[in-house]
Amino acid sequence: CGSGSGSDTIFAEAAVGMADAMVSRGHELVYGGGKTGLMGTIADAVLECGGNVYGVMPKALRDKEIQHAGVTQLYIVNDMHERKAKMADLADAFIAMPGGIGTLEEIFEALTWGQLGYHTKPCGFLNVDGYYDRLLDFIQHIADKQFMAQEYATMVQVDAAPDRLLDLLETYIPPKQKWS
C-alpha cells in the first residue's frame, strides 16, 4: 500500500477495514515498515486490533526516519531487493491496497513469481472505489493479446471489500506453473 494517503478518506477507511478483517481471522501484517500514508494507517490499525505487524525496511529509508517505531518486529535489510525477498518469505499472501508505483512493482513481482512457480501464494487487489479498474482491464488486455495465458490473468484475486478479498485469498488454488 501507499506511503501516501491518497485523495480521499475512503482509502484510509479501507485500510482500517482490512486491518480489522485480517486480525479477526488471525492473520498478521507483513509490510514495508513505514509510518506514513496507508502503510502507517494499516500498521496502526492492526496493532490497535491486537494483531502483529512485521515491517521490512531498507537501511536507506530507516536512516530518513520514516520507519514505524511501534511494529511487533522491524527487519532492516540492505536494499529493496532484499526487502521484497524478505517480505515474500514472511508472507502467506500478497495484497495490493491503493498505492503508487512501488506498490505496483511489488505486486507485479509477486504475481510474476507465482506465474513462474517460485511460490503458490495468492495475490490480490483491494480495489477500493474502483482504484485498480483500469489496471485490471489492462491485465485482461495483455491476456487478450496473448502475451499472457488467460489462467495467469485470472490468478489475480480482486474485491473492494476486505472480508470478501480475504475469502478469495483463503480459498485460492494456484494455476499450473508456466513451464512445468
C-alpha positions as CSV (number, residue, x, y, z in Angstrom):
1,C,0.0,0.0,0.0
2,G,1.0,3.6,-0.5
3,S,3.3,5.7,1.6
4,G,0.8,8.4,0.8
5,S,-2.8,8.5,2.0
6,G,-4.5,9.2,-1.4
7,S,-7.0,11.8,-2.4
8,D,-10.0,10.5,-0.4
9,T,-10.6,9.3,3.2
10,I,-12.2,6.1,1.7
11,F,-8.6,4.7,1.2
12,A,-7.7,5.1,4.9
13,E,-11.1,3.7,5.9
14,A,-10.4,0.6,3.7
15,A,-7.0,0.2,5.3
16,V,-8.6,0.1,8.7
17,G,-11.3,-2.3,7.4
18,M,-8.6,-4.6,6.1
19,A,-6.7,-4.5,9.4
20,D,-9.9,-5.4,11.3
21,A,-10.7,-8.2,8.8
22,M,-7.2,-9.6,9.0
23,V,-6.9,-9.6,12.8
24,S,-10.3,-11.1,13.3
25,R,-9.2,-14.1,11.2
26,G,-5.9,-14.4,13.0
27,H,-3.8,-13.0,10.2
28,E,-0.7,-10.9,10.7
29,L,0.6,-8.0,8.7
30,V,3.9,-8.1,6.8
31,Y,4.5,-4.8,5.1
32,G,7.2,-2.2,4.1
33,G,7.7,-0.9,7.7
34,G,6.8,2.7,7.1
35,K,4.8,5.0,9.4
36,T,3.3,7.3,6.6
37,G,0.3,7.0,4.4
38,L,-1.7,3.9,4.1
39,M,1.3,1.9,5.3
40,G,1.1,3.6,8.6
41,T,-2.7,3.5,8.7
42,I,-2.9,-0.2,8.3
43,A,0.0,-0.9,10.7
44,D,-1.5,1.3,13.4
45,A,-4.9,-0.3,12.9
46,V,-3.6,-3.9,13.1
47,L,-1.7,-3.0,16.3
48,E,-4.9,-1.3,17.7
49,C,-6.8,-4.5,17.0
50,G,-4.3,-6.6,18.9
51,G,-2.5,-8.1,15.9
52,N,1.1,-8.5,15.0
53,V,2.9,-6.3,12.4
54,Y,6.2,-7.1,10.8
55,G,7.9,-4.4,8.9
56,V,10.8,-4.8,6.4
57,M,12.7,-1.6,5.6
58,P,15.9,-0.9,3.7
59,K,18.6,0.9,5.6
60,A,18.4,4.0,3.4
61,L,14.8,4.5,4.3
62,R,15.3,3.8,8.0
63,D,18.0,6.5,8.0
64,K,15.4,9.0,6.8
65,E,13.4,8.2,10.0
66,I,10.3,7.0,8.3
67,Q,10.2,3.6,9.9
68,H,7.2,2.7,12.1
69,A,8.6,2.5,15.7
70,G,5.7,0.5,17.1
71,V,5.7,-2.6,15.0
72,T,6.0,-6.1,16.5
73,Q,9.3,-6.6,14.7
74,L,11.2,-4.4,12.2
75,Y,13.6,-6.1,9.9
76,I,16.3,-3.8,8.5
77,V,17.7,-5.0,5.1
78,N,20.3,-3.6,2.7
79,D,18.2,-2.7,-0.2
80,M,14.8,-3.0,-2.0
81,H,15.7,-6.4,-3.5
82,E,16.3,-7.8,0.0
83,R,13.2,-6.1,1.2
84,K,11.0,-7.8,-1.3
85,A,12.6,-11.2,-0.8
86,K,12.2,-11.0,3.0
87,M,8.6,-9.8,2.7
88,A,7.9,-12.7,0.3
89,D,9.5,-15.2,2.7
90,L,7.4,-13.9,5.7
91,A,4.1,-13.6,3.8
92,D,1.4,-16.2,3.1
93,A,-0.4,-13.9,0.6
94,F,0.1,-10.6,-1.1
95,I,-2.4,-7.8,-1.2
96,A,-2.1,-4.6,-3.1
97,M,-4.1,-1.8,-1.5
98,P,-4.2,1.5,-3.2
99,G,-0.7,2.9,-3.7
100,G,1.8,4.1,-6.3
101,I,4.5,2.8,-8.5
102,G,6.2,1.0,-5.6
103,T,3.0,-0.9,-4.7
104,L,2.6,-1.9,-8.4
105,E,6.2,-3.0,-8.7
106,E,5.9,-5.2,-5.6
107,I,2.6,-6.8,-6.5
108,F,3.7,-7.5,-10.1
109,E,6.9,-9.1,-8.9
110,A,4.8,-11.4,-6.6
111,L,2.5,-12.2,-9.5
112,T,5.4,-13.0,-11.8
113,W,7.0,-15.2,-9.1
114,G,3.6,-17.0,-8.8
115,Q,3.3,-17.5,-12.5
116,L,6.8,-18.9,-12.7
117,G,6.2,-21.3,-9.8
118,Y,8.5,-19.7,-7.3
119,H,5.6,-19.6,-4.9
120,T,1.9,-20.7,-4.8
121,K,0.7,-17.8,-2.6
122,P,-2.4,-15.9,-3.6
123,C,-2.1,-12.3,-4.9
124,G,-5.0,-9.8,-4.6
125,F,-6.0,-6.3,-5.2
126,L,-8.2,-4.4,-2.7
127,N,-10.0,-2.4,-5.4
128,V,-11.3,0.4,-3.2
129,D,-13.6,2.7,-5.1
130,G,-12.5,1.2,-8.5
131,Y,-8.9,2.3,-7.9
132,Y,-7.5,-0.6,-9.9
133,D,-10.2,-0.9,-12.6
134,R,-8.0,0.4,-15.4
135,L,-5.1,-1.7,-14.4
136,L,-7.2,-4.8,-14.2
137,D,-8.6,-4.0,-17.7
138,F,-5.1,-3.8,-18.9
139,I,-4.1,-7.1,-17.4
140,Q,-7.0,-8.6,-19.3
141,H,-5.8,-6.8,-22.5
142,I,-2.4,-8.5,-22.1
143,A,-4.1,-11.9,-22.0
144,D,-6.4,-11.0,-24.9
145,K,-3.3,-10.1,-27.0
146,Q,-1.8,-13.4,-25.9
147,F,1.2,-12.0,-24.1
148,M,0.0,-13.9,-21.0
149,A,-2.2,-17.0,-20.7
150,Q,-5.7,-16.4,-19.5
151,E,-5.1,-18.6,-16.5
152,Y,-2.5,-16.1,-15.2
153,A,-4.7,-13.1,-15.8
154,T,-7.3,-14.7,-13.6
155,M,-4.9,-15.7,-10.9
156,V,-5.3,-12.1,-9.6
157,Q,-7.9,-12.1,-6.8
158,V,-9.9,-8.8,-6.7
159,D,-12.6,-7.3,-4.4
160,A,-13.4,-3.9,-2.9
161,A,-14.4,-5.4,0.4
162,P,-11.6,-6.7,2.8
163,D,-13.6,-9.7,4.0
164,R,-14.5,-10.8,0.6
165,L,-11.0,-10.4,-0.7
166,L,-9.7,-12.5,2.3
167,D,-12.3,-15.1,1.4
168,L,-10.8,-15.3,-2.1
169,L,-7.3,-15.5,-0.9
170,E,-8.0,-18.1,1.7
171,T,-9.6,-20.4,-0.9
172,Y,-7.2,-19.6,-3.8
173,I,-6.0,-22.5,-6.0
174,P,-2.9,-21.5,-8.0
175,P,-2.7,-22.2,-11.7
176,K,-0.2,-24.7,-13.0
177,Q,3.4,-23.4,-13.3
178,K,4.2,-21.7,-16.6
179,W,6.9,-24.2,-17.5
180,S,6.0,-27.3,-15.6
